[in-house]
């Protein structure tokens, strides 16, 4: 079954997506996709993430590009407002902004 679905995805999406038996079994039993699982573990809620994508674009349109340090400050403020002491004292990790920008490179 996995191989048949891989061929169908290859034909429709024009890229290879590997579907393992373990993944299929987990999903059939009601498990989550890796994307959903990672989203649930993220610092930002979906609405907050959309704001953090729009914010640097708005600043840049006014001639004020946002660097990694300022982006981290913005995200830390959002997270501290919602999470309080549950957020580590250093805020999001030092590489968080790099990963965020890579993840949303199509928008940013």
C-alpha positions as a printed NumPy array, in Angstrom:
array([[  0.   ,   0.   ,   0.   ],
       [  2.794,   2.417,   0.934],
       [  4.532,   1.921,  -2.402],
       [  1.288,   2.517,  -4.33 ],
       [  0.639,   5.754,  -2.458],
       [  4.254,   6.867,  -3.048],
       [  3.79 ,   6.358,  -6.8  ],
       [  0.511,   8.318,  -6.759],
       [  2.134,  11.169,  -4.829],
       [  5.088,  11.16 ,  -7.216],
       [  2.725,  11.45 , -10.184],
       [  0.566,  14.226,  -8.719],
       [  3.108,  16.252,  -6.718],
       [  6.153,  15.681,  -8.932],
       [  8.343,  14.93 ,  -5.925],
       [  9.212,  11.842,  -3.927],
       [  7.576,  11.45 ,  -0.539],
       [  8.503,   8.33 ,   1.399],
       [  5.687,   6.727,   3.35 ],
       [  6.864,   4.02 ,   5.737],
       [  4.777,   1.21 ,   7.164],
       [  5.406,   2.59 ,  10.668],
       [  4.068,   6.016,   9.666],
       [  1.012,   4.537,   8.006],
       [  0.335,   2.315,  11.027],
       [  0.627,   5.261,  13.423],
       [ -1.741,   7.404,  11.347],
       [ -4.297,   4.601,  11.011],
       [ -4.326,   4.286,  14.819],
       [ -5.126,   7.985,  15.162],
       [ -1.576,   9.258,  15.53 ],
       [ -0.412,  12.671,  14.357],
       [  1.694,  13.63 ,  11.404],
       [  5.19 ,  14.899,  12.136],
       [  4.13 ,  18.407,  11.118],
       [  1.208,  18.482,  13.565],
       [  3.339,  17.037,  16.337],
       [  6.075,  19.621,  15.795],
       [  3.519,  22.432,  15.631],
       [  2.119,  21.406,  19.005],
       [  5.631,  21.581,  20.492],
       [  6.381,  25.016,  19.039],
       [  6.652,  28.264,  20.984],
       [  4.066,  30.166,  18.95 ],
       [  0.395,  29.515,  18.373],
       [ -0.763,  29.627,  14.747],
       [ -2.165,  33.163,  15.048],
       [  1.021,  34.396,  16.745],
       [  3.138,  32.802,  14.042],
       [  1.154,  34.611,  11.346],
       [  1.734,  37.898,  13.175],
       [  5.478,  37.221,  13.436],
       [  5.563,  36.627,   9.675],
       [  3.689,  39.878,   8.905],
       [  5.551,  42.071,  11.413],
       [  9.017,  42.111,   9.754],
       [  7.402,  42.568,   6.349],
       [  5.516,  45.628,   7.609],
       [  8.671,  47.097,   9.156],
       [ 10.7  ,  46.45 ,   6.006],
       [  8.056,  48.158,   3.868],
       [  8.72 ,  51.3  ,   5.928],
       [ 12.491,  50.98 ,   5.538],
       [ 13.228,  49.274,   8.863],
       [ 14.505,  45.739,   8.247],
       [ 14.279,  43.427,  11.251],
       [ 17.42 ,  41.519,  12.257],
       [ 17.576,  38.207,  14.141],
       [ 18.116,  39.922,  17.506],
       [ 15.013,  42.117,  17.186],
       [ 12.943,  39.231,  15.824],
       [ 13.919,  37.153,  18.874],
       [ 12.953,  40.045,  21.175],
       [  9.548,  40.246,  19.486],
       [  8.93 ,  36.499,  19.804],
       [ 10.17 ,  36.439,  23.405],
       [  7.696,  39.21 ,  24.306],
       [  4.815,  37.333,  22.692],
       [  5.742,  34.085,  24.437],
       [  6.354,  35.697,  27.834],
       [  2.96 ,  37.379,  27.585],
       [  1.231,  34.039,  27.106],
       [  3.511,  31.608,  28.947],
       [  4.956,  33.734,  31.736],
       [  7.417,  31.756,  33.859],
       [  6.917,  28.645,  31.718],
       [  9.173,  30.251,  29.103],
       [ 12.894,  29.796,  29.843],
       [ 14.624,  32.918,  31.183],
       [ 16.591,  33.217,  27.913],
       [ 13.404,  33.057,  25.844],
       [ 13.377,  31.033,  22.651],
       [ 16.659,  29.384,  21.692],
       [ 19.556,  31.216,  20.058],
       [ 18.947,  29.48 ,  16.717],
       [ 15.162,  29.78 ,  16.808],
       [ 14.99 ,  32.795,  14.489],
       [ 17.199,  31.098,  11.89 ],
       [ 14.944,  28.029,  11.829],
       [ 11.836,  30.223,  11.726],
       [ 13.154,  32.211,   8.758],
       [ 14.148,  29.023,   6.927],
       [ 10.73 ,  27.48 ,   7.595],
       [  8.972,  30.576,   6.228],
       [ 11.486,  31.487,   3.522],
       [  8.7  ,  31.543,   0.941],
       [  7.09 ,  34.475,   2.82 ],
       [ 10.035,  36.317,   4.334]])
